[in-house]
Amino acid sequence: MNSNLNISNLFRPDVQRLIGYIPGEQPQQTGWTKLNTNENPYPPSPLVVEAIQKAATSSLMQYPDPLVKHFRELTSELFHVDPDWILPGNGSDEILTILLRSFVDAGESIAFPYPSYILYGTLAEIQGAVFEHLPLNADWSFTSEAKQIAQRSKMVFVPNPNSPSGNCWSDAELKQLMPTNGIFVLDEAYGDFRDQPHSGELLQSEFGKQIVITRTLSKSYSLAGIRFGFAVAHPEVIAGMRKVKDSYNCNTLSIAAACAAISDQQWTQKDKDAICKTRTRLASSLTEFGFDVLPSQANFLWCTHKTGSHETLYEQLKDRKILVRYMKYPQAGPQSDQLIDGLRITIGTDDQIDTLLTAIREIL
Ligand SMILES: Cc1ncc(COP(=O)(O)O)c(C=O)c1O
């Protein structure tokens, strides 16, 4: 072995500079009240377990369907498009990676709202691309500078509903962020929790060909552990992205689970209703405790407290084995001179939320 070899220097310079995305904590011991990574607190449809068992006993020795035809047929009905508008992936994070690899070259620029999903920036850096933030006003609307930045970008990502804020932007606002010569990615990881479920109307608009909607089964379908997401876009876009993906990017068990889950819309609707009801209750209790709580259309709430000691509260909850997400965004706001921080709390079961509220009452 050559002991003088410096492995760190062998990485591509872009990777050497990279800090890397840090996902939310996933404690491996039991006993935690876990409200930090926007998972669904309810189990998936029983049809999912049945489908996984069936697939596990009959088809593991063969490669999965590289085109995931059955899932695409089922999903296309939901979105009122043909199956060639759908590209499944190993979680919607993989779809985001495929998008960057398909469209964005080293040196090109992407943009996304700030605060929003930090992973977009990490993916750009891996690609050797640069990123710009789309600045937001105090009411989470886009500044006029944001519109200019978006228009000159090669790719614009907008989570709708946004994370961590849970707000939604209207189609009219989104249209103003359309790049002149690029792709607009509407990240609808939390789309099923909206008051008005999105029907893909932007895809039918004059910008239709530029728009890619990404969706996940991790949240509304309770399948975060399965890793399954998909893109909805014009067939020309999907065909290009298919060239970039791994041949078998979705596995036999995840395909079986995803097909079963998407077929049981009644189950998903029942869980969504329960989550939205608990969301209303949590928001009003937090308000009574002196928090400012943003109206949310997702399965989480963004809240800030007058005392400003969000990190301490996060730590104190963690000491009680309750995990919420403390989030800190330096250089935010319209003038890029603000520190925005607060707590993002996933909507759990009513029992989990009671545990949280009891703890907060004791701490405050
Ligand atoms: C805005 C946003 N997009 C995408 C994802 C990724 O979801 P998936 O589990 O499908 O990779 C997340 C996960 O939390 C998210 O918050």
The ligand as an ORCA input file, in Angstrom:
! r2SCAN-3c Opt
* xyz 0 1
  C     -39.045     19.703     -0.589
  C     -38.622     18.264     -0.644
  N     -38.399     17.704     -1.832
  C     -38.010     16.421     -1.944
  C     -37.837     15.626     -0.816
  C     -37.332     14.229     -1.007
  O     -38.277     13.232     -0.848
  P     -37.958     11.729     -1.170
  O     -38.146     10.999      0.118
  O     -38.940     11.320     -2.199
  O     -36.560     11.622     -1.696
  C     -38.054     16.166      0.442
  C     -37.843     15.341      1.631
  O     -38.011     15.694      2.760
  C     -38.461     17.531      0.529
  O     -38.659     18.106      1.720
*
